[in-house]
Amino acid sequence: MALTILIRGQLNAIPVLSDDCFTKQNYGVHTNTTLSVNTPRGVLGGSVAAVSAGLDYTVVPGTNLLTPVGLFVNDAAGAAFENSPAVASGKVTVMKGMASVEVDVYETRKADDSGDITYSVGDKLYCSAQGLLTNEVSTEGTVIGICTKAPTTASPTLGLDMRI
């Protein structure tokens, strides 16, 4: 999965990753057309990074209840036949600081599974329960960014200007 940086913000690799960042199940938890059976476990590039109270600045996979701190730049598991720096160091870079980015993983179905989500330029984007971007207001309520490019069949990435 990928996060494409259009205008760079702050890249932060200081916090340590929780074990959940390597074991989080992505496919099959919730209907989503941006994920497949081949999607690796662990956090994905473009998914939401959060901090959990009491873990001393340890980064955890985002949910709709945790405070988001940015977007993961790379998958925690790495790619097959490549170096896996996150596995070796226990760290993954988190993008924050008002960057402009595009992501290829985001929610495509409403949280109650009642229909597909439609994105429009100007939508506020939040973290879903699965740690992906959505335009449905989260329980936690932090606006992660503003949609600058709605996904289409020809260009399925979601663009946003980050607000965290």
C-alpha positions in Angstrom: 0.0 0.0 0.0 1.3 3.5 -0.6 1.4 7.0 0.5 2.6 9.4 -2.2 4.0 12.7 -0.8 3.1 15.7 -3.0 4.2 18.5 -0.6 6.3 17.3 2.3 5.4 17.8 5.9 7.3 16.6 8.9 8.5 13.0 8.8 8.8 11.5 12.3 10.5 8.2 13.1 11.1 8.8 16.8 8.3 6.8 18.4 8.5 3.0 18.8 5.8 0.9 17.2 3.5 -1.3 19.3 3.3 -5.0 18.5 -0.1 -4.4 17.0 1.6 -2.4 14.2 3.0 -5.7 12.9 0.1 -8.1 13.6 -3.0 -6.0 12.8 -5.4 -7.8 10.4 -6.5 -5.7 7.5 -8.4 -7.9 5.1 -11.7 -9.5 6.0 -12.4 -7.3 9.0 -14.7 -4.9 7.1 -15.8 -4.7 3.5 -13.3 -2.5 1.5 -12.4 -2.5 -2.2 -8.9 -1.0 -1.6 -7.8 -4.1 0.3 -7.4 -7.7 -1.0 -6.7 -11.1 0.4 -3.0 -10.4 -0.4 -2.9 -7.3 1.8 -0.2 -7.9 4.4 -0.9 -7.8 8.2 0.3 -4.8 10.1 -0.1 -1.1 9.5 -0.2 0.0 5.9 1.4 3.0 4.2 -1.4 5.6 4.1 -3.2 4.3 7.2 -3.6 6.4 10.3 -1.0 6.4 13.1 -2.2 7.1 16.6 -0.9 7.3 20.2 -2.4 5.4 23.1 -2.5 6.9 26.6 0.1 5.4 28.9 2.4 3.9 26.3 5.1 6.7 26.4 4.8 7.9 22.8 4.4 4.5 21.4 2.7 4.5 18.0 -0.3 2.2 17.6 -2.7 1.6 14.6 -5.3 4.3 14.4 -9.0 3.7 15.4 -12.0 5.9 15.7 -11.3 6.2 19.5 -7.6 7.1 19.6 -5.9 10.4 18.9 -4.3 10.4 15.4 -0.8 11.8 15.0 -0.3 11.3 11.3 -0.2 8.8 8.5 2.2 5.8 8.1 4.5 6.4 5.2 5.3 2.7 4.6 3.9 -0.7 5.5 5.3 -2.1 8.7 5.9 -5.6 7.2 7.8 -4.1 4.2 7.7 -5.7 0.8 8.8 -9.2 -0.2 12.4 -9.5 -1.3 13.2 -6.0 0.2 14.7 -4.8 3.4 12.3 -4.6 6.3 13.6 -1.7 8.4 10.5 -1.5 10.5 10.9 -5.1 11.6 14.5 -4.6 12.4 14.2 -1.2 14.2 10.7 -1.3 15.5 10.0 2.0 13.9 8.0 3.3 10.8 8.1 6.9 9.6 4.9 8.9 10.3 4.0 11.8 8.0 2.5 14.9 9.8 2.8 18.6 9.7 0.4 19.9 7.1 1.6 17.7 4.2 -0.2 17.2 0.9 -0.4 13.5 0.1 -2.3 10.8 -1.8 -3.2 7.4 -0.4 -4.4 4.2 -2.0 -6.0 2.7 1.1 -9.1 4.3 2.6 -12.7 3.3 3.5 -15.0 2.5 0.6 -18.1 1.3 2.6 -20.0 3.1 5.4 -19.2 1.9 9.0 -22.7 0.4 9.3 -22.2 -1.3 5.8 -25.3 0.4 4.5 -23.7 1.6 1.3 -20.6 2.8 -0.5 -18.8 6.0 0.6 -18.5 8.8 -1.9 -15.7 11.3 -1.5 -15.9 14.9 -2.7 -13.2 17.6 -2.8 -13.6 19.6 0.5 -14.7 16.7 2.6 -13.2 16.5 6.1 -11.4 13.2 6.6 -11.3 11.2 9.9 -9.9 7.9 11.1 -12.3 4.9 10.8 -12.4 2.0 13.4 -10.1 0.1 11.0 -7.5 2.9 11.0 -8.2 4.1 7.4 -9.3 7.5 6.2 -13.0 8.1 5.9 -15.3 11.1 5.5 -17.6 9.7 8.3 -17.1 11.6 11.5 -15.2 9.4 14.0 -16.0 9.1 17.7 -12.7 10.7 18.5 -13.4 13.6 16.1 -10.0 14.9 15.0 -9.9 16.1 11.4 -6.9 14.4 9.8 -7.2 16.3 6.5 -9.3 17.9 3.8 -10.0 15.9 0.6 -8.3 17.5 -2.4 -8.8 14.7 -4.9 -11.7 12.3 -4.9 -10.9 8.8 -6.1 -12.2 7.7 -9.5 -12.1 4.4 -11.5 -9.3 5.9 -13.6 -7.3 7.3 -10.7 -8.3 5.5 -7.5 -6.1 7.4 -5.0 -7.6 9.8 -2.4 -5.8 13.1 -2.1 -5.7 15.2 1.1 -4.1 18.2 2.7 -3.3 17.1 6.2 -4.4 19.1 9.2 -2.4 17.3 11.9 
